[in-house]
Amino acid sequence: MGKRQVKNESALKEIRLPEEGELFGRVLKMLGGENVMIKCDDGVTRRGRIRGKLKRRVWIRDNDIVIIAPWDFNENERGDIVWRFTLPQVEWLKDNKHIAKDF
């Protein structure tokens, strides 16, 4: 087991905010493989796919806050996960009112 890393303000500089066409979401359930069920901040529940770029580098678990990019042709049903936030980053997002406190 490794030590738990404490992130400071300088480590939060790498935070990424959603661009146009992207949404915040919370992982509800792991569906197996590369698929997860995500509740987006627009109120729609989508099936998210973990992109190959993230698949082996970032572990995504239940209740993680992610950025999802809905697909062009199935935008209310499917999307790609493009970013996962760490716990200190989520606190920073809530403090700066990018996401709701109860999200």
C-alpha contacts under 8 A as a table, 3 or more apart, distances in Angstrom:
res1	aa1	res2	aa2	distance
7	K	10	S	7.89
7	K	11	A	5.69
7	K	12	L	7.20
7	K	88	P	6.71
8	N	11	A	5.43
8	N	12	L	6.75
9	E	12	L	5.23
9	E	13	K	7.09
10	S	13	K	5.61
11	A	14	E	6.59
12	L	15	I	5.62
12	L	88	P	7.76
12	L	89	Q	6.42
15	I	85	F	7.83
15	I	89	Q	6.89
16	R	83	W	7.73
17	L	67	I	7.99
18	P	21	G	7.83
18	P	22	E	5.21
18	P	23	L	6.00
18	P	24	F	7.06
18	P	67	I	6.41
19	E	22	E	5.54
21	G	69	A	6.40
21	G	70	P	7.25
22	E	67	I	6.58
22	E	68	I	5.67
22	E	69	A	4.54
22	E	70	P	6.82
23	L	40	C	6.60
23	L	41	D	6.67
23	L	42	D	7.77
23	L	67	I	5.56
23	L	68	I	5.37
23	L	69	A	6.49
24	F	40	C	5.87
24	F	41	D	5.69
24	F	65	I	6.99
24	F	66	V	5.85
24	F	67	I	4.71
24	F	68	I	6.31
24	F	99	I	7.86
25	G	38	I	5.95
25	G	39	K	5.41
25	G	40	C	4.03
25	G	41	D	5.79
25	G	65	I	5.71
25	G	66	V	5.28
25	G	67	I	6.02
25	G	68	I	6.56
26	R	38	I	5.50
26	R	39	K	5.33
26	R	40	C	6.43
26	R	62	D	7.96
26	R	63	N	5.62
26	R	64	D	5.65
26	R	65	I	4.66
26	R	66	V	6.20
26	R	103	F	7.68
27	V	30	M	7.64
27	V	36	V	6.82
27	V	37	M	6.01
27	V	38	I	4.52
27	V	39	K	6.50
27	V	61	R	7.15
27	V	62	D	5.22
27	V	63	N	4.91
27	V	64	D	5.46
27	V	65	I	6.61
27	V	66	V	7.39
28	L	36	V	7.49
28	L	37	M	5.45
28	L	38	I	5.40
28	L	39	K	6.55
28	L	62	D	5.70
28	L	63	N	6.01
29	K	36	V	5.81
29	K	37	M	5.13
29	K	38	I	7.28
29	K	62	D	5.78
30	M	35	N	6.64
30	M	36	V	4.53
30	M	37	M	6.38
30	M	61	R	7.28
30	M	62	D	6.78
31	L	34	E	7.74
31	L	35	N	5.33
31	L	36	V	5.03
31	L	37	M	6.83
32	G	35	N	5.79
32	G	36	V	7.20
34	E	49	R	5.53
34	E	50	I	5.20
34	E	51	R	7.83
34	E	55	K	7.50
35	N	47	R	6.65
35	N	48	G	5.64
35	N	49	R	4.72
35	N	50	I	6.46
36	V	47	R	5.74
36	V	48	G	5.11
36	V	49	R	6.41
36	V	50	I	7.78
37	M	45	T	7.00
37	M	46	R	5.95
37	M	47	R	4.67
37	M	48	G	5.96
38	I	45	T	5.59
38	I	46	R	5.28
38	I	47	R	6.06
38	I	48	G	6.30
39	K	43	G	6.70
39	K	44	V	6.09
39	K	45	T	4.43
39	K	46	R	6.45
40	C	43	G	5.61
40	C	44	V	5.57
40	C	45	T	6.05
40	C	46	R	7.25
40	C	68	I	7.99
41	D	44	V	7.42
41	D	103	F	7.99
44	V	76	N	6.83
45	T	76	N	7.84
45	T	77	E	7.28
46	R	76	N	6.56
46	R	77	E	4.80
46	R	78	R	5.26
46	R	79	G	6.86
47	R	77	E	6.14
47	R	78	R	4.86
47	R	79	G	6.45
48	G	68	I	7.29
48	G	78	R	5.77
48	G	79	G	4.86
48	G	80	D	5.36
48	G	81	I	6.08
49	R	78	R	7.76
49	R	79	G	6.30
49	R	80	D	4.85
49	R	81	I	5.90
50	I	54	L	6.52
50	I	55	K	5.91
50	I	80	D	6.14
50	I	81	I	5.20
50	I	82	V	7.52
51	R	54	L	5.50
51	R	55	K	6.00
51	R	80	D	6.30
51	R	81	I	6.25
51	R	82	V	6.84
52	G	55	K	4.95
52	G	56	R	7.50
53	K	56	R	7.42
53	K	57	R	7.49
54	L	57	R	5.24
54	L	58	V	5.46
54	L	82	V	7.52
54	L	83	W	7.93
55	K	58	V	6.21
55	K	59	W	7.36
56	R	59	W	7.41
58	V	84	R	7.65
60	I	64	D	6.72
60	I	84	R	7.23
61	R	64	D	5.88
64	D	84	R	7.06
64	D	85	F	7.13
64	D	86	T	8.00
65	I	84	R	6.11
65	I	85	F	5.72
65	I	90	V	7.19
66	V	81	I	6.74
66	V	82	V	7.46
66	V	83	W	5.47
66	V	84	R	4.38
66	V	85	F	6.01
67	I	81	I	5.91
67	I	82	V	5.71
67	I	83	W	5.10
67	I	84	R	6.56
68	I	79	G	6.07
68	I	80	D	5.48
68	I	81	I	4.49
68	I	82	V	5.88
68	I	83	W	7.40
69	A	79	G	5.29
69	A	80	D	5.18
69	A	81	I	6.41
69	A	82	V	6.89
70	P	74	N	7.39
70	P	75	E	4.79
70	P	76	N	7.25
70	P	77	E	7.95
70	P	78	R	5.95
70	P	79	G	3.90
70	P	80	D	6.34
71	W	74	N	5.44
71	W	75	E	4.79
71	W	78	R	6.00
71	W	79	G	5.00
71	W	80	D	7.19
72	D	75	E	5.52
74	N	77	E	5.51
74	N	78	R	5.77
74	N	79	G	7.94
75	E	78	R	5.84
75	E	79	G	6.82
81	I	84	R	7.81
85	F	89	Q	5.79
85	F	90	V	6.19
86	T	89	Q	5.22
86	T	90	V	6.29
87	L	90	V	5.07
87	L	91	E	6.37
88	P	91	E	5.11
88	P	92	W	6.26
89	Q	92	W	4.96
89	Q	93	L	6.18
90	V	93	L	5.01
90	V	94	K	6.24
91	E	94	K	5.12
91	E	95	D	6.09
92	W	95	D	5.08
92	W	96	N	6.12
93	L	96	N	5.28
93	L	97	K	6.08
93	L	98	H	5.13
93	L	99	I	6.00
94	K	97	K	5.02
94	K	98	H	6.06
94	K	99	I	5.37
94	K	100	A	6.15
94	K	101	K	5.62
95	D	98	H	7.87
97	K	100	A	6.43
97	K	101	K	7.94
99	I	103	F	6.69
100	A	103	F	5.20
